[in-house]
């Protein structure tokens, strides 16, 4: 019998009460978790490249100029949308 069975399946297989199976399975699962050693990471890790600024690969300055202007426009648009939501709440009635 595998560990990936539900309590109901185990109860049927062993002809036991589901509450009893629940108690036994909980004890077994807690015991398994208690024996798992702490994870210790060490050594060199290789990762893929990360794009902090979307745009021209290897030349973030090319998009940085545009980003400042776009950020201001987006912020203004978000503020207007939030204000509209506050003023136009649906009535509950």
C-alpha positions in Angstrom: 0.0 0.0 0.0 1.4 3.4 -1.0 1.6 6.6 1.0 -0.3 8.5 -1.7 -3.7 6.9 -0.9 -6.5 8.8 0.8 -7.7 7.9 4.3 -11.0 6.7 2.8 -9.1 4.3 0.4 -6.9 3.0 3.2 -10.0 2.4 5.4 -11.7 0.4 2.7 -8.6 -1.6 1.9 -8.0 -2.5 5.6 -11.7 -2.7 6.5 -11.2 0.0 9.3 -13.1 3.0 10.5 -12.2 6.2 8.7 -11.6 8.1 11.9 -9.2 5.4 13.1 -7.3 5.6 9.8 -7.2 9.4 10.0 -5.5 9.2 13.4 -3.0 6.6 12.3 -2.2 8.3 9.0 -1.7 11.6 10.8 0.8 10.0 13.2 2.6 8.4 10.3 2.8 11.6 8.3 4.0 13.6 11.3 6.7 11.0 11.9 7.8 11.3 8.3 8.0 15.1 8.5 10.0 15.0 11.7 12.6 12.8 10.1 13.2 15.1 7.2 16.6 16.8 7.7 16.9 20.6 7.3 17.9 21.7 3.9 21.4 23.2 3.6 22.3 24.9 0.4 25.9 25.5 -0.5 28.1 25.7 -3.5 28.0 27.6 -6.8 24.7 28.2 -8.5 24.2 29.1 -12.1 21.2 31.2 -13.1 19.9 32.6 -16.4 20.0 36.3 -17.2 17.4 38.6 -15.6 15.8 41.6 -17.3 15.5 44.4 -14.7 14.5 46.9 -17.4 12.5 45.5 -20.3 13.7 46.6 -23.7 17.0 46.5 -25.5 19.1 43.6 -24.2 22.4 44.8 -22.9 21.4 48.5 -23.4 19.0 49.6 -20.6 19.9 53.2 -21.1 18.0 53.1 -24.5 14.8 52.3 -22.7 15.4 54.2 -19.5 14.7 57.6 -21.1 11.3 56.4 -22.4 10.5 54.7 -19.1 10.5 57.9 -17.1 7.9 59.5 -19.4 5.8 56.4 -19.6 5.8 55.9 -15.8 4.5 59.4 -15.2 1.6 58.8 -17.7 0.8 55.4 -16.2 0.8 56.9 -12.7 -1.6 59.7 -13.8 -3.9 57.2 -15.4 -4.0 54.9 -12.4 -4.8 57.9 -10.1 -7.6 58.9 -12.3 -9.0 55.4 -12.4 -8.8 55.1 -8.6 -10.6 58.4 -8.2 -13.3 57.4 -10.6 -13.8 54.1 -8.7 -14.2 56.0 -5.4 -16.7 58.4 -6.9 -18.7 55.8 -8.8 -19.3 53.1 -6.3 -22.4 50.9 -6.9 -25.2 51.5 -4.5 -26.3 48.6 -2.4 -30.0 48.7 -2.2 
